C-alpha cells in the first residue's frame, strides 16, 4: 500500500544501484562515529537516556525518550531513508513488537481499548497476515503516528521501498536492532514493562495486533 504524491516522492535517480549503496554506506559511517556534530549531539542525547535513571513516571519517560529518538532520527536516518508519508508497506505485513509500557502509553494518549490479556510474544515473528489495526486503508497513514511505538520509530528502508513487499528482506532495512544504542533503548522499557506485567498480570511484550484487537471501526474510515 503506497499512496505517495509525485511531488513528495523521490526521483528515479535515487533508486539506482549506486545511490542505494551510497545511502547504506553513509549510515554505516554514522554508526562508526564519523559523523558531523549535528549527528553526534542527538546520539549523545540518546546515550544519556540509556544510561540515566528512569524517571518516576514511566509515561513521562516514554514521552521524552520518543522525543530524543525523533531528534536522532531526523538528523541521521530521515535524510537517507526512502520512507515517505503515504507509504505503508511496512504496516501491512510486518509484525510490531510492543512493550507493555508502550501499549499503556498508546492507550492513555489515545483512549483506544487495550487488551490486557494480550498473548505474550514468545518468539520472533517477522511477518503477519493482517495490516496494523491503526493503519488507515484509504490514506495509508497511521492513526497513532505521534505515539507510535519504538519499533515503528526506528524502522526505515535505505535502499528501495519495493523490498518492503517482503517483510523477510532485511538488507537495507533499519530496525531497533540495527545499532547497539537503538537496541539498548529497549532495556528501560523492558524493566518498566516487567513491573507493569507483574502488577497487572499482563504480558511484558506482545505484538501490536494482540494489544489492540478491537480498534473502533471509524478508525478505518
Backbone bond lengths (Angstrom), bond angles and torsions (degrees), N, CA, C in turn:
res aa  C-N    CA-C-N  psi(-1)  N-CA   C-N-CA  omega(-1)  CA-C   N-CA-C  phi
1 X - - - 1.459 - - 1.522 109.41 -
2 X 1.329 115.29 116.66 1.460 118.85 -177.34 1.519 109.74 -148.63
3 X 1.338 116.04 111.99 1.454 122.26 179.42 1.525 109.16 -122.54
4 X 1.315 116.65 69.48 1.462 122.04 -178.43 1.527 109.11 -103.43
5 X 1.329 118.68 120.31 1.470 120.59 178.08 1.527 110.91 -59.49
6 X 1.309 116.66 145.82 1.465 121.06 -178.75 1.525 111.78 -55.65
7 X 1.325 116.91 -36.97 1.466 120.16 -177.47 1.528 112.34 -67.13
8 X 1.335 117.28 -20.65 1.461 121.45 -178.69 1.521 112.97 -101.74
9 X 1.324 116.02 -7.00 1.461 119.54 -174.69 1.521 111.44 -86.14
10 X 1.326 114.91 164.43 1.456 121.23 177.62 1.524 110.02 -77.95
11 X 1.334 117.56 151.55 1.467 119.97 176.97 1.525 110.79 -71.30
12 X 1.306 115.79 161.24 1.464 120.88 -179.89 1.524 111.00 -57.95
13 X 1.326 116.90 -33.55 1.468 121.05 -178.47 1.523 112.76 -62.45
14 X 1.333 117.26 -18.41 1.467 120.41 -179.64 1.516 111.88 -75.33
15 X 1.323 116.93 -10.22 1.453 120.00 -175.41 1.524 113.19 -113.87
16 X 1.318 116.82 17.72 1.461 119.18 171.54 1.523 108.50 -72.14
17 X 1.317 116.43 160.92 1.465 120.38 -179.16 1.522 111.17 -59.05
18 X 1.334 116.63 -40.81 1.470 120.46 -179.19 1.529 111.29 -65.98
19 X 1.329 116.69 -41.81 1.467 120.66 -178.53 1.522 111.12 -65.48
20 X 1.320 116.44 -41.69 1.462 120.01 -179.87 1.521 110.71 -66.59
21 X 1.331 115.99 -41.99 1.465 120.36 179.17 1.528 110.93 -64.90
22 X 1.325 116.40 -36.32 1.462 120.09 179.80 1.527 111.42 -64.65
23 X 1.330 117.55 -41.05 1.465 120.24 -179.94 1.524 111.45 -64.37
24 X 1.307 116.29 -42.47 1.468 119.91 177.93 1.523 110.18 -63.64
25 X 1.338 116.19 -40.60 1.460 120.33 179.65 1.515 112.70 -65.44
26 X 1.329 117.02 -38.83 1.460 120.78 179.36 1.519 111.35 -64.35
27 X 1.324 117.01 -40.31 1.459 118.34 179.31 1.523 110.61 -67.40
28 X 1.322 117.23 -38.89 1.465 120.71 175.71 1.518 109.89 -59.75
29 X 1.323 116.26 -37.10 1.462 122.17 177.33 1.530 109.96 -60.93
30 X 1.326 116.52 -43.31 1.462 120.93 178.31 1.528 110.97 -61.78
31 X 1.319 116.08 -40.45 1.463 120.02 -176.71 1.517 111.75 -63.01
32 X 1.325 116.82 -27.31 1.462 120.77 -178.97 1.527 111.94 -94.73
33 X 1.330 115.47 19.45 1.464 121.94 172.38 1.528 114.12 74.02
34 X 1.313 117.95 0.76 1.465 119.44 178.98 1.529 108.31 -86.10
35 X 1.309 114.71 69.09 1.455 119.90 -173.45 1.519 110.24 -133.58
36 X 1.322 117.23 155.15 1.470 120.23 177.93 1.522 110.92 -65.40
37 X 1.321 115.52 164.27 1.465 120.85 -174.57 1.525 112.44 -60.41
38 X 1.336 118.16 -34.91 1.461 119.76 -178.87 1.526 111.69 -65.67
39 X 1.336 116.96 -17.74 1.458 121.09 174.88 1.520 110.54 -88.56
40 X 1.333 116.45 -38.59 1.460 120.03 -177.32 1.524 112.34 -68.62
41 X 1.328 117.53 -31.54 1.468 120.35 -179.08 1.531 111.33 -61.46
42 X 1.342 119.52 -54.76 1.469 118.06 178.05 1.520 112.59 -65.31
43 X 1.341 117.57 -27.83 1.458 119.42 177.17 1.524 110.22 -66.00
44 X 1.341 117.02 -41.63 1.465 120.04 177.48 1.525 110.61 -66.06
45 X 1.324 116.21 -33.58 1.456 120.43 177.35 1.526 110.33 -62.46
46 X 1.316 116.24 -43.05 1.460 120.06 177.51 1.522 110.96 -63.58
47 X 1.326 116.32 -44.16 1.457 119.92 179.58 1.525 110.85 -59.84
48 X 1.335 116.44 -38.34 1.464 120.73 178.06 1.521 110.49 -61.24
49 X 1.333 116.44 -42.77 1.455 119.62 -179.63 1.518 111.45 -66.02
50 X 1.320 116.34 -36.91 1.458 120.13 -178.65 1.517 111.02 -64.55
51 X 1.326 116.91 -40.05 1.458 120.86 -172.57 1.528 113.59 -97.80
52 X 1.316 118.41 -5.49 1.460 120.26 -179.57 1.525 110.20 -88.72
53 X 1.313 115.69 164.72 1.457 120.64 178.92 1.528 110.00 -70.06
54 X 1.324 114.86 144.38 1.455 120.08 177.62 1.526 109.03 -72.34
55 X 1.330 118.85 128.66 1.467 120.91 179.00 1.528 111.69 -57.92
56 X 1.321 116.36 163.26 1.455 120.49 -178.65 1.522 111.48 -63.17
57 X 1.317 117.26 -32.55 1.458 120.96 179.78 1.527 110.18 -93.93
58 X 1.333 118.91 108.91 1.466 120.95 179.31 1.524 112.65 -58.68
59 X 1.329 117.22 -38.83 1.459 120.00 -178.35 1.522 111.28 -68.11
60 X 1.331 116.40 -34.79 1.464 120.04 176.26 1.521 110.09 -67.63
61 X 1.327 116.33 -38.33 1.461 120.75 177.64 1.522 110.36 -61.10
62 X 1.330 116.63 -46.68 1.458 120.60 -179.03 1.526 110.67 -62.54
63 X 1.312 116.96 -42.60 1.465 120.86 179.87 1.517 110.91 -59.24
64 X 1.328 116.98 -46.87 1.461 120.43 -177.77 1.529 111.41 -74.39
65 X 1.316 116.73 -32.70 1.462 120.06 176.09 1.522 110.29 -64.13
66 X 1.312 117.09 -45.45 1.462 121.25 178.07 1.527 110.79 -59.54
67 X 1.329 116.65 -40.17 1.464 120.40 179.49 1.523 110.73 -62.88
68 X 1.338 117.03 -41.87 1.463 121.04 178.77 1.521 110.89 -65.83
69 X 1.326 116.64 -41.81 1.464 121.29 178.52 1.526 110.45 -62.41
70 X 1.315 116.90 -40.99 1.468 120.45 -179.49 1.527 111.61 -64.28
71 X 1.335 116.63 -37.95 1.467 120.23 177.36 1.525 109.90 -63.87
72 X 1.317 116.24 -45.94 1.464 120.46 178.94 1.530 110.37 -61.21
73 X 1.316 115.39 -45.52 1.463 120.96 -178.86 1.528 110.48 -59.97
74 X 1.321 116.25 -42.10 1.467 121.39 -177.77 1.523 111.86 -60.67
75 X 1.335 117.35 -35.47 1.456 121.07 -175.35 1.529 113.93 -92.79
76 X 1.312 117.93 -19.80 1.460 119.26 -174.57 1.517 114.04 -116.87
77 X 1.306 117.27 -43.22 1.460 120.97 -171.36 1.525 112.41 -98.32
78 X 1.319 117.37 -46.10 1.467 121.06 -176.69 1.528 113.42 -53.22
79 X 1.354 119.78 -43.61 1.470 119.24 -179.50 1.528 113.50 -65.03
80 X 1.329 117.16 -19.28 1.460 120.84 -176.15 1.523 112.80 -104.58
81 X 1.314 117.63 -21.74 1.462 121.22 -173.86 1.527 111.81 -75.46
82 X 1.330 115.23 149.90 1.463 120.60 175.91 1.527 110.45 -94.72
83 X 1.305 117.22 3.52 1.467 122.28 178.77 1.527 110.02 -66.32
84 X 1.324 115.39 138.38 1.453 121.80 178.82 1.527 109.80 -139.77
85 X 1.339 115.96 151.70 1.456 119.54 176.31 1.520 109.19 -60.36
86 X 1.325 116.08 127.38 1.450 121.03 -176.90 1.513 113.01 104.64
87 X 1.328 117.24 -5.78 1.465 121.61 175.09 1.522 107.44 -101.58
88 X 1.319 116.78 118.79 1.465 120.31 -173.46 1.522 112.78 -130.05
89 X 1.325 117.15 27.47 1.458 119.07 178.26 1.527 111.04 -56.64
90 X 1.338 116.06 -41.43 1.463 119.64 -176.79 1.527 111.87 -70.22
91 X 1.327 117.15 -17.16 1.470 120.92 -178.44 1.526 112.19 -89.99
92 X 1.320 117.02 -5.97 1.458 119.74 -174.89 1.518 113.84 -102.79
93 X 1.342 116.87 -25.81 1.464 117.34 -174.73 1.521 114.38 -136.70
94 X 1.326 117.68 5.91 1.467 119.98 -176.94 1.524 110.51 -108.37
95 X 1.328 115.16 132.42 1.459 120.44 176.14 1.526 109.49 -69.87
96 X 1.323 116.68 145.32 1.462 122.15 -178.73 1.523 108.83 -124.17
97 X 1.327 115.99 108.98 1.461 120.61 177.88 1.527 109.27 -77.96
98 X 1.313 116.63 126.45 1.467 121.98 -177.27 1.523 109.45 -128.82
99 X 1.321 116.65 127.27 1.460 120.27 177.56 1.524 110.00 -72.77
100 X 1.321 115.13 160.63 1.464 120.05 179.19 1.524 110.83 -60.29
101 X 1.335 116.24 -38.77 1.465 120.11 -179.84 1.525 110.79 -61.28
102 X 1.334 116.63 -42.63 1.463 120.03 179.99 1.527 111.22 -69.86
103 X 1.334 116.28 -36.91 1.465 119.71 178.30 1.527 110.70 -62.92
104 X 1.325 116.39 -42.57 1.465 120.65 177.37 1.527 110.00 -64.93
105 X 1.333 116.25 -37.90 1.467 120.52 178.54 1.528 110.40 -61.94
106 X 1.323 117.09 -45.82 1.465 121.05 178.29 1.525 109.98 -60.72
107 X 1.325 115.86 -45.89 1.468 120.96 179.90 1.528 111.05 -60.31
108 X 1.321 116.43 -43.94 1.464 121.05 -177.08 1.525 111.86 -67.57
109 X 1.334 116.07 -39.54 1.464 120.20 -175.85 1.523 113.76 -82.85
110 X 1.328 117.19 -19.76 1.463 119.64 -175.43 1.520 114.05 -120.79
111 X 1.325 117.28 -18.95 1.469 123.21 -178.10 1.527 112.65 72.23
112 X 1.340 118.57 10.54 1.461 119.44 172.57 1.523 108.72 -68.89
113 X 1.311 116.35 140.74 1.462 120.91 -174.71 1.526 111.31 -64.67
114 X 1.316 115.03 131.48 1.461 121.99 179.99 1.521 109.64 -99.18
115 X 1.309 116.91 128.34 1.460 122.02 176.20 1.526 108.81 -85.59
116 X 1.307 116.76 99.75 1.461 121.15 -176.84 1.525 112.53 -74.48
117 X 1.321 116.50 -4.69 1.465 121.25 176.50 1.531 110.81 -104.92
118 X 1.307 116.73 24.98 1.468 120.82 -179.94 1.519 110.83 -56.09
119 X 1.315 115.29 140.05 1.463 120.71 179.41 1.520 109.42 -68.43
120 X 1.332 118.22 124.69 1.474 120.31 -179.56 1.524 111.54 -60.34
121 X 1.316 116.35 145.28 1.457 121.55 177.46 1.519 108.50 -77.07
122 X 1.319 117.45 115.52 1.462 122.03 -176.21 1.524 112.71 -105.38
123 X 1.322 116.84 -17.17 1.455 120.38 178.97 1.522 108.66 -153.86
124 X 1.328 115.46 160.65 1.461 120.49 -178.62 1.520 110.46 -69.87
125 X 1.330 116.67 129.60 1.460 122.37 177.46 1.525 108.90 -117.02
126 X 1.336 118.86 102.71 1.465 119.75 -178.08 1.519 113.48 -71.91
127 X 1.332 117.01 -32.64 1.459 119.45 -175.74 1.527 111.13 -130.55
128 X 1.310 114.61 157.31 1.461 121.94 174.85 1.523 107.68 -137.37
129 X 1.316 116.14 167.49 1.467 119.49 -174.60 1.521 113.55 -102.91
130 X 1.332 117.31 -3.63 1.462 120.13 -178.94 1.524 110.63 -126.17
131 X 1.325 118.10 148.26 1.471 120.88 178.19 1.525 111.12 -65.27
132 X 1.304 115.94 161.74 1.458 121.33 174.62 1.531 108.75 -59.70
133 X 1.322 118.24 138.06 1.470 120.03 -178.53 1.525 113.90 -63.28
134 X 1.329 116.70 -17.55 1.464 119.79 -178.50 1.531 112.71 -97.68
135 X 1.319 117.32 6.17 1.462 120.98 179.02 1.524 110.56 -84.09
136 X 1.314 116.44 126.97 1.459 121.96 174.56 1.525 107.69 -81.64
137 X 1.310 116.57 112.49 1.459 121.13 -174.88 1.517 113.11 -68.19
138 X 1.323 117.79 -17.98 1.462 120.98 -177.35 1.527 112.67 -89.60
139 X 1.317 116.30 -32.99 1.468 119.75 -177.53 1.521 112.98 -111.96
140 X 1.335 117.02 -8.33 1.467 122.65 -176.74 1.530 111.38 59.04
141 X 1.314 116.32 35.84 1.458 121.09 178.30 1.522 110.57 -119.72
142 X 1.326 115.06 160.75 1.461 122.29 -174.74 1.527 110.52 -93.75
143 X 1.325 116.08 131.83 1.460 120.60 -179.82 1.530 112.73 -79.08
144 X 1.322 117.69 -13.20 1.472 119.96 179.41 1.528 110.06 -124.37
145 X 1.318 116.70 32.94 1.464 120.81 -172.60 1.523 112.59 -52.78
146 X 1.317 118.43 -42.50 1.467 120.85 -176.64 1.523 113.16 -69.00
147 X 1.323 117.20 -21.65 1.469 120.16 -179.59 1.529 111.23 -119.86
148 X 1.325 116.86 19.61 1.462 120.51 -179.26 1.532 110.16 -60.11
149 X 1.328 117.83 151.28 1.469 121.17 -175.44 1.524 113.39 -71.64
150 X 1.323 114.57 169.11 1.461 121.28 -176.80 1.525 111.50 -59.19
151 X 1.324 116.99 -38.57 1.465 120.40 -179.27 1.522 111.44 -58.91
152 X 1.320 117.35 -33.00 1.464 121.51 178.17 1.526 111.16 -80.65
153 X 1.317 116.90 -38.48 1.466 120.75 -178.00 1.524 111.97 -64.60
154 X 1.312 117.36 -31.21 1.459 120.73 -175.91 1.522 112.67 -103.96
155 X 1.323 116.89 12.84 1.460 120.65 177.13 1.521 109.32 -94.86
156 X 1.319 116.88 128.54 1.467 120.63 179.87 1.522 109.66 -157.34
157 X 1.306 115.21 150.21 1.464 121.76 178.12 1.522 108.66 -109.51
158 X 1.352 115.94 129.58 1.460 120.77 -177.37 1.525 113.19 -100.73
159 X 1.325 117.76 -22.62 1.461 118.58 -175.32 1.533 112.22 -96.41
160 X 1.346 117.73 -81.05 1.466 120.37 -177.14 1.522 109.55 -142.26
161 X 1.317 115.67 134.90 1.467 119.27 -178.02 1.524 112.61 -65.24
162 X 1.327 117.86 -17.74 1.464 119.81 176.97 1.523 111.08 -60.54
163 X 1.331 116.69 -29.47 1.461 120.32 179.88 1.523 111.74 -69.23
164 X 1.316 117.10 -15.57 1.466 120.34 -179.80 1.524 111.83 -73.43
165 X 1.336 117.25 -12.16 1.462 119.77 176.04 1.517 110.05 -59.05
166 X 1.329 115.88 -33.29 1.459 121.06 178.95 1.515 109.12 -109.72
167 X 1.324 116.65 113.90 1.464 120.59 -178.38 1.520 111.86 -68.93
168 X 1.336 116.87 -12.62 1.460 119.73 -179.59 1.526 112.24 -87.21
169 X 1.342 117.72 -7.63 1.460 121.68 178.12 1.519 108.96 -83.96
170 X 1.327 115.75 106.53 1.470 120.10 -172.78 1.519 113.64 -104.01
171 X 1.332 118.73 -12.48 1.457 119.88 178.72 1.527 109.56 -66.26
172 X 1.328 116.21 129.11 1.450 120.65 -178.17 1.514 113.73 81.23
173 X 1.331 115.84 7.14 1.465 120.69 -179.51 1.522 110.17 -107.98
174 X 1.323 116.75 129.94 1.460 121.54 175.36 1.517 109.06 -98.26
175 X 1.328 115.83 134.26 1.459 121.37 176.97 1.522 108.89 -133.11
176 X 1.313 116.46 -177.72 1.458 120.94 179.10 1.526 111.25 -63.71
177 X 1.335 117.83 -16.21 1.466 121.77 179.86 1.523 113.15 -96.96
178 X 1.327 118.27 4.74 1.459 121.11 -174.70 1.518 114.07 -76.74
179 X 1.299 118.60 -15.99 1.462 122.08 -176.81 1.521 107.79 -145.93
180 X 1.343 118.04 138.04 1.476 120.32 179.01 1.522 113.04 -53.24
181 X 1.337 116.87 -36.48 1.464 119.66 178.80 1.526 110.00 -65.24
182 X 1.338 116.45 -43.77 1.455 119.84 178.83 1.524 110.28 -58.99
183 X 1.333 115.01 -50.30 1.462 120.01 -175.42 1.525 111.29 -62.13
184 X 1.333 116.42 -37.86 1.462 119.69 -178.02 1.527 111.98 -70.33
185 X 1.335 116.67 -17.26 1.460 119.36 177.07 1.523 111.43 -64.32
186 X 1.327 116.35 -24.08 1.459 119.27 -178.63 1.525 111.96 -76.65
187 X 1.326 117.87 -17.29 1.463 120.27 -176.27 1.525 112.75 -61.29
188 X 1.352 119.43 -53.29 1.468 117.90 178.35 1.521 112.52 -63.88
189 X 1.335 117.21 -32.37 1.460 119.65 177.33 1.520 110.63 -66.43
190 X 1.334 116.00 -37.46 1.464 120.27 177.10 1.519 110.67 -64.61
191 X 1.335 116.52 -41.77 1.461 120.56 -179.18 1.528 110.93 -63.27
192 X 1.327 115.91 -46.58 1.463 120.20 178.16 1.526 110.16 -61.97
193 X 1.324 116.00 -41.39 1.460 120.93 -176.55 1.521 111.83 -68.51
194 X 1.311 117.10 -35.14 1.461 119.79 176.64 1.521 110.68 -63.62
195 X 1.323 116.06 -40.32 1.464 120.13 177.67 1.529 110.74 -65.04
196 X 1.337 116.01 -43.19 1.460 120.15 177.98 1.524 110.96 -63.03
197 X 1.328 115.29 -42.35 1.451 119.99 -178.70 1.514 112.71 -62.70
198 X 1.322 115.62 -44.48 1.459 119.75 -179.75 1.524 111.50 -66.87
199 X 1.328 116.32 -38.10 1.466 120.31 -176.99 1.527 112.77 -76.41
200 X 1.337 116.91 -27.68 1.465 120.35 -173.91 1.520 113.47 -121.73
201 X 1.330 116.49 9.81 1.462 121.18 -179.84 1.526 111.22 55.43
202 X 1.337 114.97 49.14 1.456 121.85 -179.08 1.520 110.06 -116.85
203 X 1.324 115.64 161.56 1.461 120.95 173.55 1.523 109.27 -68.18
204 X 1.320 116.80 149.69 1.462 120.87 175.98 1.526 110.16 -77.07
205 X 1.330 115.60 -41.17 1.467 122.16 178.10 1.523 108.40 -139.42
206 X 1.315 116.49 138.06 1.459 121.27 176.43 1.523 108.86 -148.63
207 X 1.319 115.92 162.81 1.461 120.95 177.56 1.527 108.31 -72.88
208 X 1.333 116.87 145.45 1.466 120.55 -173.42 1.522 112.62 -58.08
209 X 1.331 117.77 -30.34 1.461 120.89 179.91 1.522 111.46 -73.70
210 X 1.341 116.39 -17.52 1.457 120.71 173.61 1.530 111.21 -81.26
211 X 1.321 115.73 -40.07 1.468 119.89 -179.60 1.526 111.77 -66.72
212 X 1.332 115.66 -38.41 1.464 120.18 -174.66 1.526 108.65 -125.15
213 X 1.312 115.34 90.43 1.462 121.17 -174.51 1.518 112.95 -96.56
214 X 1.316 117.52 -14.55 1.471 120.09 -175.18 1.520 111.10 -134.19
215 X 1.328 116.03 59.49 1.462 120.65 176.02 1.524 108.28 -66.62
216 X 1.342 118.76 131.61 1.468 121.24 -178.49 1.520 112.65 -50.98
217 X 1.307 116.35 143.89 1.461 121.70 -176.47 1.522 112.17 -59.33
218 X 1.350 117.04 -33.34 1.468 118.74 -178.02 1.515 111.72 -63.23
219 X 1.349 116.90 -20.78 1.456 120.13 177.52 1.520 110.68 -64.33
220 X 1.316 116.73 -27.86 1.455 120.71 -175.75 1.526 112.17 -88.27
221 X 1.315 118.13 -0.89 1.462 120.22 -176.13 1.514 111.82 -96.87
